[in-house]
Amino acid sequence: MQNYLLKIPVILLLGAVFMYACDEGGEENPDFTTIEYTLTSQEAGKSADIVYTSLWGMEVILEDEPLPWSTSIKVVFKFGDALSFTAESGDQGEMTARIIVDEEVVATETAVHQIQLDYINGLK
């Protein structure tokens, strides 16, 4: 009986968290941030190996991706959270990488073989 009584507050708490997380009125939750990674090249047929930070700081590793390339994710992006993007290509020709947070370019670099971008939310 005691275990049953303890489960009720837990269920109510989880329900409250779920209700709080749900958005009323069908609008996007303002706590979510759109992160976009892009990699472009002026050279036709260029490809690159790409590593970038995804949800909860997990790394996504892609091999031999054709350029231009881009992806976007929606995450809760708090002060101090970090993003990382790396691209490497054996091909000649410049590549340009960008990290875009809510439509604002926060990091960009152009290089020939390897690019490393890092951004920490709240630091410029």
C-alpha positions as CSV (number, residue, x, y, z in Angstrom):
1,M,0.0,0.0,0.0
2,Q,2.8,2.4,0.9
3,N,4.5,1.9,-2.6
4,Y,1.2,2.7,-4.2
5,L,0.9,6.0,-2.3
6,L,4.4,7.0,-3.3
7,K,3.7,6.4,-7.0
8,I,0.8,9.0,-7.0
9,P,3.0,12.0,-6.3
10,V,5.6,10.8,-8.9
11,I,2.9,10.4,-11.5
12,L,1.4,13.9,-10.7
13,L,4.9,15.4,-10.9
14,L,5.6,13.8,-14.2
15,G,2.2,15.0,-15.5
16,A,3.0,18.5,-14.4
17,V,6.3,18.5,-16.1
18,F,4.7,17.2,-19.3
19,M,2.0,19.8,-19.2
20,Y,4.6,22.6,-18.6
21,A,6.7,21.3,-21.5
22,C,3.7,21.2,-23.9
23,D,3.1,24.4,-25.8
24,E,-0.3,26.0,-25.7
25,G,-1.9,27.5,-28.8
26,G,0.3,25.5,-31.3
27,E,3.2,28.1,-31.2
28,E,6.8,27.0,-31.0
29,N,8.3,26.7,-27.6
30,P,10.5,29.8,-27.1
31,D,13.0,27.8,-25.0
32,F,14.1,25.9,-28.2
33,T,16.9,27.3,-30.3
34,T,17.5,26.5,-34.0
35,I,21.1,25.5,-34.6
36,E,22.2,25.2,-38.3
37,Y,25.5,24.0,-39.6
38,T,26.5,24.7,-43.2
39,L,29.5,23.7,-45.3
40,T,29.9,25.1,-48.9
41,S,32.5,25.1,-51.6
42,Q,32.9,26.9,-54.9
43,E,34.4,23.7,-56.4
44,A,32.0,21.3,-58.1
45,G,32.1,17.7,-56.9
46,K,33.9,18.5,-53.6
47,S,33.1,16.3,-50.5
48,A,34.2,16.3,-46.9
49,D,34.2,14.3,-43.7
50,I,32.1,16.2,-41.1
51,V,31.8,16.0,-37.3
52,Y,29.3,18.2,-35.4
53,T,27.6,18.6,-32.0
54,S,24.0,17.4,-32.0
55,L,21.5,16.9,-29.2
56,W,22.8,16.7,-25.7
57,G,26.4,17.3,-26.9
58,M,26.5,14.1,-28.8
59,E,28.8,14.1,-31.9
60,V,27.5,13.1,-35.3
61,I,30.1,11.8,-37.7
62,L,29.5,11.8,-41.5
63,E,32.0,10.6,-44.1
64,D,32.4,11.8,-47.7
65,E,29.4,14.2,-47.7
66,P,28.9,16.0,-51.0
67,L,29.0,19.8,-50.8
68,P,27.1,22.0,-50.3
69,W,25.9,20.5,-47.1
70,S,23.7,21.7,-44.2
71,T,21.6,20.5,-41.3
72,S,19.6,22.1,-38.6
73,I,18.4,21.0,-35.2
74,K,16.2,22.4,-32.5
75,V,17.6,22.2,-29.0
76,V,17.5,23.9,-25.6
77,F,20.6,25.9,-25.8
78,K,21.6,27.4,-22.4
79,F,24.3,29.9,-21.4
80,G,27.6,28.1,-21.4
81,D,26.5,25.3,-23.8
82,A,29.1,24.6,-26.5
83,L,28.9,23.7,-30.2
84,S,31.6,22.2,-32.3
85,F,32.0,21.7,-36.1
86,T,34.8,20.0,-38.0
87,A,35.2,19.4,-41.7
88,E,38.1,17.8,-43.5
89,S,38.6,17.2,-47.2
90,G,41.5,15.8,-49.2
91,D,40.3,17.9,-52.2
92,Q,41.9,21.2,-53.2
93,G,39.7,24.3,-53.1
94,E,38.3,26.4,-50.3
95,M,35.4,25.3,-48.0
96,T,33.4,27.7,-45.9
97,A,31.7,26.5,-42.7
98,R,29.2,28.4,-40.6
99,I,27.4,27.8,-37.3
100,I,24.1,29.7,-37.2
101,V,22.1,30.1,-34.0
102,D,18.5,31.4,-34.5
103,E,19.4,32.9,-38.0
104,E,22.6,34.7,-36.6
105,V,26.0,33.5,-37.8
106,V,28.0,33.0,-34.6
107,A,31.1,31.3,-36.1
108,T,32.5,31.1,-39.7
109,E,35.8,30.1,-41.3
110,T,37.1,29.4,-44.7
111,A,40.0,27.0,-45.3
112,V,41.4,24.5,-47.9
113,H,41.7,21.1,-46.1
114,Q,40.4,21.4,-42.6
115,I,38.0,23.6,-40.6
116,Q,37.4,23.6,-36.9
117,L,34.7,25.9,-35.5
118,D,33.7,26.2,-31.8
119,Y,31.1,28.4,-30.2
120,I,30.1,28.7,-26.5
121,N,26.7,30.3,-25.8
122,G,27.2,33.7,-24.1
123,L,30.8,34.2,-25.1
124,K,31.7,36.3,-28.1
